[in-house]
């Protein structure tokens, strides 16, 4: 665990079972400090501590608004990340008996709010700050403050982004497998139906309709295999890694991974904090799959034209020009 003073965790929590006391994770600023720093009623991103005054309007408009816009899509995964962290704290015996039920109750209440209906407020900071403020409003600062115990604010985003991307690539995989299966089924039905294979829109060789359809099924299967591999890579959990040099809290990372449905761990803390290659692999997978879908769509558009008349699109997949 890192002992560095430059930890990006906002927590100032200290526990001691021997002494039997716990200092509040988020210290209440004194009235003198509030007058000196001219703080807003709700603190965000360290304001009230190291940062003086409220966020500039340009910062809110240029950064926080853009980050908060991703809140609805990340809401479910952010909720799972927070719940897993809270459960790990409870199971580790770190949370006090009075705060644990309140924290879990508040997190479950947030989880029940649809992402599109959650009060994302860019003035508070990013989506995590909006969730933190709403949680504090519901359960109070003492319980809500534990949400940042042992992890930097950005860890929740790293976990949520990974979970969201993993769910999306699984959906892509399943869609590609379904597409390949549908093409194969039509290919079996038309394996003896004669057709013309075209190159550069010119008739080239005799073939069958089934043979032509399978030309789109095999790329879809390769794309599905790439999606499966990316899904497995995203299954390495970054939860509990803490800052780039680790966490001061002895969180059970294997238990966190289990709670989040992950199979393995990103072992190195700094690698967990800044890992980018898995998202490049995801982008490459999406780009290749989109290229193959474009090829299929382009060919079907030609086949459906009056000049060719080989395919007739259903009205549900057509529109008037």
Buried (B, 14 or more C-beta within 10 A) or exposed (E): EBEEEEBBBBBBBEBEEEEEEBEBBBBEBEEEEBEEBEBBEBBBBEBBBEBEEBBEEEBBEEBBBEBBEBBBBBBBBBBBBBBBBBBBBBEBEBBBEEBBEBBBEBBEEBBEBEBEEBEBBBBBBBBBBBBBBBBBEBBBBBBBBBBBBBBBBBBBBBBBBBBBBBBBBBEBBEBBBEBBEEBBEBBEEBEEEEBEEBEEEEEEEEBBBBBBBBBBBEBBBBBBBBBBBBBBBBBBBBBBBBBBBBBBBEBEBEBBBBBBEBEEBBEEBEBBBEBEEBBEBBEEBBEBBEEBBEEBEEBBEBBBEEEBEBEEEEEEEEEEE
